[in-house]
Amino acid sequence: MPEILMVVAPSLFRDEEYEAPKAVFEAHGATVTTASTECGPAIGTYGCRAMVDSSLCNADLSRFAALIFVGGSGAEVFFDDPDAHAAARKAVDLGQTVGAICIAPSILARAGLLDGRRATAFPDRQADLEAHGAIWTGRAVEVDGPFVTANGPDAATEFAETVCALMGV
């Protein structure tokens, strides 16, 4: 059974971008661990309470088949976060699927991981992704190598299904 690490902001993560993918992952038999800046409850934009099992800096990434960054305005806390960048780079080094939705693809772009790769995100992130070398597609969901990016809550289920397909579950 694959394990997936979902990373949420401590507050103002986008509820649907956490809840819908988590439900899809679990329906495909995956175990989901939630990480953030610290353990305890994280609160979404519309009141979703996600119980954070691990701080991102202490997560044993070798356990997971995928690393997923959840969007929402709170995800800005990870844009230039060295722990988030290191986790994303390590996940790639481990051969994992790496996903980001809404504004969270900026985390991957700023970590230097989307340079020369096709990507999408919430439309206001286009300039940021392009400034960090990504090839903007504007699609709802985009796949390039191990990376799955998506543009927002309406794409949350398709995003999760795409991650599962890439993982072979």
Backbone torsions as a table, in degrees:
resi	resn	phi	psi	omega
1	MET	NA	121.5	-178.4
2	PRO	-70.4	152.2	175.1
3	GLU	-113.2	140.1	-179.2
4	ILE	-124.9	133.8	175.7
5	LEU	-101.5	115.8	176.5
6	MET	-103.2	128.8	-177.9
7	VAL	-106.8	122.6	177.6
8	VAL	-118.0	152.7	172.2
9	ALA	-70.1	153.7	179.1
10	PRO	-62.3	-24.1	174.2
11	SER	-151.9	157.3	176.2
12	LEU	63.1	29.3	167.5
13	PHE	-75.8	159.2	-177.6
14	ARG	-84.4	115.1	-174.4
15	ASP	-49.0	-51.4	-175.5
16	GLU	-65.7	-29.4	-178.7
17	GLU	-78.1	-11.9	172.4
18	TYR	-98.6	-52.3	-172.6
19	GLU	-66.7	-46.4	-177.2
20	ALA	-65.3	-49.8	177.3
21	PRO	-62.1	-40.2	179.6
22	LYS	-58.5	-44.2	179.3
23	ALA	-63.5	-41.5	178.4
24	VAL	-65.0	-46.1	-179.6
25	PHE	-58.6	-45.9	-179.1
26	GLU	-66.8	-36.1	177.4
27	ALA	-64.5	-25.9	177.2
28	HIS	-89.6	7.5	176.2
29	GLY	88.7	7.6	179.4
30	ALA	-83.5	151.1	171.4
31	THR	-97.7	131.0	-177.7
32	VAL	-108.3	128.7	171.8
33	THR	-111.4	136.2	-179.3
34	THR	-105.3	132.5	179.3
35	ALA	-125.1	157.6	175.6
36	SER	-158.9	-157.0	179.9
37	THR	-73.4	-25.4	177.9
38	GLU	-157.9	161.2	179.9
39	CYS	-73.2	159.7	-179.8
40	GLY	115.7	-171.4	-177.8
41	PRO	-75.8	140.2	169.6
42	ALA	-114.2	144.2	-173.7
43	ILE	-115.8	125.7	179.8
44	GLY	-78.1	171.7	-179.3
45	THR	-55.1	-38.1	-176.7
46	TYR	-108.7	19.3	173.3
47	GLY	99.5	-1.6	175.9
48	CYS	-58.3	134.4	176.8
49	ARG	-107.2	115.8	176.3
50	ALA	-105.6	127.0	177.3
51	MET	-82.9	116.3	-178.5
52	VAL	-83.4	119.7	-177.1
53	ASP	-86.5	-23.8	-172.8
54	SER	-152.3	145.8	169.1
55	SER	-77.6	145.7	-177.0
56	LEU	-59.3	-39.5	-177.2
57	CYS	-68.4	-20.4	179.8
58	ASN	-104.0	0.5	-177.8
59	ALA	-70.2	135.1	176.0
60	ASP	-84.7	91.5	-173.3
61	LEU	-62.9	-21.9	-178.7
62	SER	-65.9	-16.2	179.6
63	ARG	-76.9	-17.6	-165.7
64	PHE	-105.9	151.5	175.0
65	ALA	-93.7	-20.3	-178.5
66	ALA	-150.4	150.1	174.5
67	LEU	-122.0	123.5	-175.0
68	ILE	-123.6	126.2	175.3
69	PHE	-101.0	121.6	-179.4
70	VAL	-86.1	142.8	-178.8
71	GLY	-87.8	-156.3	-171.6
72	GLY	103.0	158.5	-173.8
73	SER	-59.1	-28.3	178.9
74	GLY	-65.2	-20.7	-178.7
75	ALA	-62.6	-16.3	176.6
76	GLU	-55.7	-26.6	-179.8
77	VAL	-59.2	-22.6	-178.5
78	PHE	-99.6	-5.8	-175.2
79	PHE	-51.5	-47.9	-177.3
80	ASP	-118.3	24.7	-177.2
81	ASP	-80.7	121.2	-178.4
82	PRO	-61.0	-33.7	179.0
83	ASP	-67.7	-41.0	178.7
84	ALA	-65.4	-43.5	179.5
85	HIS	-64.0	-44.1	179.6
86	ALA	-63.5	-40.9	179.4
87	ALA	-63.3	-44.4	-179.7
88	ALA	-63.5	-43.6	179.2
89	ARG	-63.7	-41.9	-179.7
90	LYS	-65.2	-41.2	178.5
91	ALA	-58.6	-41.9	177.9
92	VAL	-63.7	-46.1	179.6
93	ASP	-59.4	-32.0	180.0
94	LEU	-83.5	-1.8	178.9
95	GLY	79.8	22.4	-177.7
96	GLN	-86.4	160.4	169.5
97	THR	-77.0	136.0	-179.8
98	VAL	-124.4	122.5	-178.1
99	GLY	-122.8	153.7	176.2
100	ALA	-153.2	139.4	-176.1
101	ILE	-128.7	149.8	175.8
102	CYS	70.7	-115.6	178.9
103	ILE	-90.4	-10.8	-175.9
104	ALA	-64.0	-24.0	174.8
105	PRO	-57.3	-21.5	175.2
106	SER	-61.7	-28.5	177.0
107	ILE	-62.7	-48.4	-179.3
108	LEU	-66.2	-41.5	-180.0
109	ALA	-62.9	-45.4	-178.4
110	ARG	-71.5	-18.4	174.0
111	ALA	-82.6	-2.4	179.0
112	GLY	82.9	11.9	-174.0
113	LEU	-88.3	-16.1	-177.8
114	LEU	-103.8	7.9	-179.7
115	ASP	-59.8	118.4	-179.7
116	GLY	77.9	7.7	-178.8
117	ARG	-110.1	149.3	175.2
118	ARG	-72.0	137.1	-179.8
119	ALA	-154.6	160.6	174.5
120	THR	-137.4	170.0	-179.7
121	ALA	-172.5	-178.4	172.5
122	PHE	-56.3	137.4	-171.6
123	PRO	-51.0	-31.9	-178.9
124	ASP	-71.7	-3.2	178.4
125	ARG	-95.0	-4.8	-175.7
126	GLN	-53.5	-51.8	-177.6
127	ALA	-61.1	-39.0	-179.8
128	ASP	-65.8	-45.3	179.6
129	LEU	-63.0	-45.2	179.8
130	GLU	-64.5	-37.5	178.8
131	ALA	-63.7	-23.3	179.5
132	HIS	-104.6	19.7	169.8
133	GLY	93.2	-1.9	179.8
134	ALA	-73.8	153.3	174.3
135	ILE	-98.2	106.3	-174.9
136	TRP	-70.3	129.8	175.8
137	THR	-111.6	-27.9	-179.0
138	GLY	73.3	5.0	179.2
139	ARG	-71.4	165.1	177.3
140	ALA	-64.8	-45.3	178.5
141	VAL	-135.9	138.2	179.7
142	GLU	-132.4	140.8	176.7
143	VAL	-123.2	132.0	171.9
144	ASP	-145.2	108.7	-176.6
145	GLY	63.9	-129.9	-178.5
146	PRO	-82.8	-0.4	-172.3
147	PHE	-98.6	133.7	172.6
148	VAL	-122.2	121.1	176.5
149	THR	-121.0	152.5	-178.7
150	ALA	-144.0	159.2	-170.0
151	ASN	-94.3	-4.2	177.6
152	GLY	154.7	-170.3	-172.6
153	PRO	-57.0	-36.3	-179.1
154	ASP	-65.7	-20.7	-179.3
155	ALA	-99.9	5.0	-172.1
156	ALA	-59.2	-43.3	-178.7
157	THR	-70.3	-45.9	177.6
158	GLU	-60.3	-40.4	176.9
159	PHE	-56.9	-50.2	-177.9
160	ALA	-65.7	-41.9	176.8
161	GLU	-61.1	-38.1	178.4
162	THR	-67.3	-41.8	176.1
163	VAL	-59.4	-46.4	-179.7
164	CYS	-60.6	-42.7	179.2
165	ALA	-62.6	-41.0	178.7
166	LEU	-64.8	-33.6	178.8
167	MET	-81.4	-11.1	-179.8
168	GLY	77.9	28.6	177.2
169	VAL	-119.2	NA	NA
